[in-house]
Amino acid sequence: MSNDARTDRDPYVELQSSTEFAELRSRFRRFVFPMTALFLAWYFLYVLLSTYAHDFMSTKVFGNINVGLIFGLGQFVSTFVITMLYARWADREFDPRAEALHAKLESQGVDD
């Protein structure tokens, strides 16, 4: 679409300044930032313990399985758990609101 065919106000700029968009961004940040901080804290705890707490991390839990191995595998588990939580949250909270904003743009005749 050429600039001549656009109205005085760009619909994307209008959408970006709308309360619905601000609420969508706020909801996204309220979920993603704490989850990211939690994961990074958990990851850095694992790295720091691996570096500075050899005795603790090498403590045998059963057989040849030690605390370090359990923490390492926990990194993979936590990644999958966070991914599942995000997907469920996005399906329930984020995507419907984003689709509503998309539909609003389409109703104004804005092409993707």
C-alpha positions in Angstrom: 0.0 0.0 0.0 1.5 3.4 -1.0 1.8 6.3 1.4 -0.8 8.2 -0.7 -3.5 5.5 0.0 -2.9 5.6 3.8 -5.0 7.8 6.0 -3.5 10.6 8.0 -2.9 8.1 10.9 -1.0 4.9 10.3 -3.2 2.1 11.7 -0.2 0.3 13.2 0.8 3.5 15.1 -2.7 3.8 16.3 -2.8 0.2 17.5 0.6 0.6 19.2 -0.8 3.6 21.2 -4.0 1.8 22.1 -4.8 0.7 25.7 -5.5 -2.9 24.4 -1.9 -3.1 22.9 -0.4 -1.7 26.1 -2.3 -4.3 28.2 -1.1 -7.0 25.8 2.5 -5.9 26.2 2.1 -5.6 30.0 0.6 -9.1 30.3 3.4 -10.5 28.2 6.1 -8.8 30.3 4.4 -9.9 33.6 4.8 -13.5 32.5 8.1 -13.5 30.5 10.3 -11.4 32.7 9.8 -13.2 36.0 10.0 -16.6 34.2 13.3 -15.5 32.6 14.7 -14.2 35.8 13.7 -17.5 37.6 15.4 -19.6 34.9 18.5 -17.5 34.8 18.8 -17.6 38.6 18.4 -21.4 38.6 21.0 -21.7 35.7 23.6 -19.5 37.4 23.1 -21.3 40.7 23.9 -24.6 38.9 27.0 -23.0 37.2 28.2 -21.5 40.5 27.7 -24.6 42.5 29.5 -26.6 39.8 32.4 -24.2 39.9 32.7 -23.5 43.6 31.0 -26.4 45.5 32.7 -29.5 44.1 32.1 -31.5 47.3 28.4 -30.7 47.3 27.9 -31.4 43.6 29.8 -34.7 43.8 27.8 -36.0 46.7 26.4 -39.4 45.7 22.7 -39.7 45.8 22.4 -43.3 44.7 24.8 -45.5 42.6 26.8 -43.3 40.3 24.2 -40.5 40.4 25.4 -37.4 42.1 23.8 -34.0 43.0 25.6 -32.3 40.0 24.0 -34.8 37.5 20.6 -34.3 39.0 21.0 -30.5 38.8 22.2 -30.8 35.2 19.3 -32.9 34.2 17.0 -30.5 36.1 18.1 -27.8 33.6 16.6 -29.8 30.8 13.4 -30.5 32.8 13.0 -26.9 33.8 13.4 -25.8 30.2 10.6 -28.1 29.0 8.4 -27.1 32.0 8.8 -23.4 31.2 8.1 -24.1 27.5 4.9 -25.9 28.4 3.8 -23.2 30.9 4.4 -20.5 28.3 2.5 -22.4 25.6 -0.5 -23.0 27.9 -0.4 -19.4 29.1 -0.1 -18.0 25.5 -3.0 -20.2 24.3 -5.2 -19.1 27.2 -4.2 -15.4 27.8 -2.0 -13.9 25.1 -3.1 -15.4 21.8 -6.8 -14.5 22.1 -6.0 -10.9 22.8 -3.5 -10.7 20.0 -6.0 -12.2 17.6 -8.6 -9.7 18.7 -6.1 -6.9 17.9 -5.3 -8.5 14.5 -9.1 -8.7 13.8 -9.4 -5.1 14.7 -6.7 -4.2 12.1 -8.3 -6.3 9.5 -11.7 -4.7 10.1 -10.1 -1.4 9.3 -9.0 -2.8 6.0 -5.3 -3.1 6.8 -3.5 -5.8 4.8 -0.8 -8.0 6.4 
